[in-house]
């Protein structure tokens, strides 16, 4: 038994499923998860001492790579002054000012401790602001594990959703309408039928939780127009895309202005931190200014703020996103070319520093198309790449991430490993 297998068996005795977040359990791909002991740059080492080129990056936050020296020093300096105060600090103000400066759609911002907190708070705020209950989300998009969001599509178009998790009351799910991602006409039909009841629409502007799905321009454009027309709040969930796909996040990349935005991952630099913000008239409904309650003992934790500030300042360097986008494109283009040369049914695409790989002829544009891809082929590819020292997300339904720490040599080694696997069939 390997050290990883031994740790997994031990973990299952005291932790449900042996993990503290479900996708880590490798249930989708099979086998024992890797328990990591350290990371540096673009690499991680597991409990057996094996090194991997990492394309998970803690699921997106580590845009600078593992253990970025400047970020580590900032956290160490903050820790030396105290781990938490439950009181305001100047660092919170500086981070809020930086977020408002970088994201023009946000006049005010509230810091929280996770992406789930950010999205659930934004939805509560939208409902409080509009006085309406109905929430519109899209099949395959994940916005955290709050009850209102763990809902799958109903039995037919424009029917209300059903709980996708035990413990979510059906009465709560009935307030959530689940539509098809990238289907602008279905969204128009939903507003025509329910427009005066819809409090908000929440969307991943680039979907990353059913693998990477790029938005059709008309989809986001219709969403903005319909929310404006019917007085609904448009929420961009940029927990994953925020400062990952471009300097202005997805809203800057696609030129769409949401009413509220949620952030996580990159804004915490690898530490637990989330944020939500938006229009002043909406944000002023949050306590203590308004009647919508939201609070958090560890919100704006000084260690997380220090990591986030350092990361956001470093990625503002000229040319940062051009280099990150080019490196990510080189990875996906190289993978697609290698597969084509070996006659493998495979496609790949990227947006900024995010990418998706699919065992399908063309990149999918919807949840249904993602589900139609060859999951078994992905699982075989995943384990072969793992054996070759390349760590991809352990699921065919998760996006991957490239960091500034990935070198040309890392990309070349990844492509060489993939070519060997494709050649072997």
N, C-alpha and C positions, 0 to 999 in steps of 0.2 A: 504493500500500500504506500502511495506517495504521501508526502507531508500534506499536500493540498487535500487529498482524500481523507486523511486522518483528521485534519481540522474540520472538514465538512461533517464527518460523522460525529465529532465532538460537539460541533455547533448545534446540530439537530436535537441534541438532548435538552438544550436550554433556550433555544431561539426557534420560533415557528418556521419550519422549512429550512432552518440553518442560516437564514439571511435576514437582514433588516430592511430589505426592499425586494419585492418579488422577482424582478428580472435578473437579479444577481444569482438566482438559484440554478440557472442553466436549464430550467424545465423545458424551454422551447427547443433547445439544441441537444439536450442530453449531456450526461457526464457530470463530473464534479467541477464546481466553480474554482477559479484560481483565487487564492488568498494572497494579496500583495503585501510585501514588506517595505518596499520603498519605491520611489520614483525619482527620476532626474531627467529633465528635458523631455524628449519624446519617448522615453523608455520607462518601463516598470519591471520589477523583479518579483517573482512569486515566492511562496514559502519553500519551494524546492530549489531556489536559486536560479531559475531560468529567467532570461531576459526576453522581453517582448517589445516590439515597436507598437506603441499604444495609439489607437484611433478611437478610443472612448473618451479619454481625457476627463474622467469623473463625470461623464455624460454632458460635456460641453463647457464647463467653467474654465478649464485650464487652457485658455487661448495663448498663454505664454509658455505653456509646458509645465511639467512637474517641478516643484521646488524652485521656482524662479527666485534667484538670490535676492533681488530687491524686495519682492513681496514677502519673502521669509523674514528679512531684516525688519520690515515695517511691522509685521505681526509680533515679532520678538520685542520690539521697542514698545509697542502698545501693551503687551502682556506684562512687561516690567512695571507698568504704571497701574495695573489693576485689570482683572478679567472682565468685570462687569460692574455697573453702578446703578442701573435702573433709574438713571437721571440723565438729563441732556449733556452732551459733550460737543465741543466745537467741531470735531470730525464729522458728526452727523450733518451739520450745516454745510460743511465743505462738500460732502458727497451729494447732498440734495442740490446745492448750487451747480455742481458739475453735471448732474443728470438733467436739470432744467435747461442748462446751456446746450447740452448735446442733443436733447430731444425737444424741439420747438413746440410740439403738441402739449407738453406738460408745463403748466403754470405753477402747480404745487405738487409735491411728492411726499409720500409717507413711506418710511422704511419699515420692513417687517423681517421675519427670519427665514422665510422660504417662499418658493414660487406658489405653492398651494395656498399659503396665507394671502399672498398678493391677489390671486385670482378670485378666491372666495370673498375677499373684502371688496374687490372691485365690483363683483356682481351684487353684493348686498348694497353697495353705494348706488349702483345704477337703479336698483329696485326702489331704494329710498328716494332717489332724486325724481324718478318718473311717477312713483305711486302705482306702478304696475308690477305684475308677478312673473310674466312669461319670459323665459330665457330661450334663445336660439343658439344651438351649437351644431357642430358638424361631425358626422360619423368618421371615426378614426382619429379625431383630434383629442388630445389629452390635456386637461387643464388642472391637474392635481386631483386629490382624492376626497374633495368635499362632496357631500351627499348630492347636491344639485347637479354635479358634473359626472357622476358615475351612472350615466344613463345611456342606453343604446336606442337605436331607432325603433319606432313602433311598427305595427303590422302593415302599414301602408303609408304612402307619401302624405305628408301634412298631418299625420296622426301623432299624438303625444308619445313620448318615450316610455320605455320600461326600464326598471332598475337593472344595471349590469353587475351589481354587487349585492350580495346578501347584506341585510342591515340597512338598505336604503328604502324608506317607505314609498310605496306606490303612489300615495297621495302627493309626495314631494316630486316624484318623477313626472307626474302629470303636468307640471308647470314648465317642463323642458321639452322643446321641440327639436328633434334631431334631423338634420337635413344632409344631403350629399355634398361633400366638399367639391368645389369648382363648378357647381351647377347654379349658375346665375338665375336661370328661369325658375327653378324650384324655389329659390329665395324670393323672387318676385311674387310667386303664387302664395307663399307663406304670408308675406306682408299684405297681400290683397285680402286674404282671409282673416288674419289675426292682427293686423297692423296696430290697432288701437289698444291692444293688450300686451304688446311686446315691450318689455323693459329694456332689453339689451340683446345684442348679438356678440358672441365671443368667438374668436377664431385665432388659430395659429396662422399668421400671414404666410409663413412657409411651414407646412406641416412637417414635423419631425418625429412624431410618435406613432406613425404607421409606415415608417421609413420616410425618406425625404420626398415630399410631394410639392412641387413648385406651383404657385397659384397662377391661374389664368388671369390676365390683366382685367378682363371684363368682370370677373368674379368679385375682386376687391372693389372695383369701381362701382358696381351695382350695389354692393353692401353699403358703401359710404352714402350713395344717393338715397337708398331706401331708408336708412336710419335717419338721415336728415329730413326726408319727406314726412316720416311718420313719428318723429320725435323720440325715437329709440336711441339708446346709447351704444355706440360702437366701441367694443373693447378689443384691442390687439393684445393677444397673449404673446409677449416677446420674451418670455422666460428663457426660451431656447435661442431665439433669433437675435435677441438684444445684444448689440455690439459684436455679434458673431458673424453676421452676413454683410456688415458694412458699418461705417462710422456713425450713420444715423439710424442704425438698426433696419428692420424690414420696412418700416414706414417711410424712412428716407430713401431706401432703395427703390420702392415702388411708387413713391409720390402720393401716398394716401395718408390723410390726417385722421387718426382715431380720436374719440372723445376721452377715452381712458386707455392707459397702457399698463401692462404688468411686466416686471422684470425679475430676473433671478440669475443663477449661474454665473455668467461673466461679471456681472456687477458686484459679486462677492469675491471674485478672484480665487475661488476654491473654498472659501469659508461660507457658512450658512448665512445667507442674506437674500432678501427679496425686496421689491419696491413696487408701488403702484402710484400712478399720478395721472393728471390730465387737466381738463378745463377748470378754471378757477371756480366758476359757479357750481360745478359738480363737486369738486374737492372741498368746498366750504360747507358741504353737508356732513362732513366727517367730524365726529367728536374730537376735541371739545367745542368746535365752532358750530356744529349742527347736530341733528338728532340721530345720525347713523353711527352706531357704536362700533369701535374697533380699537383693540389694545394689544399689547404684547410686552411682557416683562423684559425680554431680551432683545426687543427691537432696537436696531441701531447699535448692536454690540460693538464695542470699540475695536476688537480684534478683526471682526468682519469688515468694519468700515475701513480699517487700515489696509487690509488686503484689497478691497474694492477700489479705494482711491489710487493705490499704487498701480493696479492693473489698468484702470481707465486712463490714467495719465500716460502710461507706457504705450498703449495701443493707439494713442493720438499722434504718434510719431509719423512724419511724412512718409508715405509709401508703404505703411504697415499693411493696409488692407489690399493694396495691389499685389504685394508679395504673397500674402496669405491666400488670396484668391487664385493666383497663378499656380501656387504649389498644389492647392486642392484640385484645380483643373488638370494639372499634370498627372495626378494620381488617378482620377476617374477616366481620363482619356487613355491613359496607359493600360488600365484594367480592361476597358472596352476593346481596345485594339488587340490586346493579348487574347481575349476570349474569341474575338472574330477570327483571328489567325488560326485558332485551333478548332473552329467550328462549334463553339459553345454558345448556346442561347443565353445571352447575358447583355445587360445594359447598365449604365451608370450616369449620374449627373451630379452637379454641385451648385450651390449658391453660397458665395463667399467662402467661409471656412467650414461649411456643412456639406456632407455628401451622402449619396445613397447608392447602393448597389442592389441589383435585382436580377434574378434568374428569370428574365422575361425579355421578349424581343425589343421592346421599347420601354422607356421609363413610364411608370404608371402616373395617371392624373387623378385617380380617385381611390377610395377605400376598396371598392369592388375589384378594381384592376390590381391593386396590391395583393388582395387575397387570392387572386388567380395566378400569381407568380409561383414558381416551383420552390416551395419551402424546403422540401427534402434535399434538393440540390444545394440550397444555401447552407443547410446544416452540415452537409458533407464538406463544403468549401470552408465553412467556419472552422471545423475541427482540423482540416488539413493546414489551414493558415496558422492556427494556434500551434500546431506541432512544428511549423516552420518558424515560429517566433514572431507572429503578427497577431496582435490582439484586436479583434473587431467586436462590435456589440453582439452579445450572445442571443440574438433574435433577428429574424428576417424582417422585423417590423420596427426597427430603430435606425435612426440616422447615425452617421459617423462624423468625426470631427478631426480636423487637422489643426495643429498649433504652429506658432511661430518657431518653435523649437525643432520641428521636423526639418531635416536637411535633405538635400538632393540625394545623398547616400541612403537615407531612410526610405525615400520614395522608390529609388532604384531597387533596393533590397526587397521591398514589398512587391513590386512588379515582377521581379525575378521569381519570387516564391509563387505568385499567382500563375505565372506562365507555366511553371513546372506542374502545378496542380491541373490547370486547364489541359495541358498536353497529355497528362495521365488519364484524363477523363473522369 
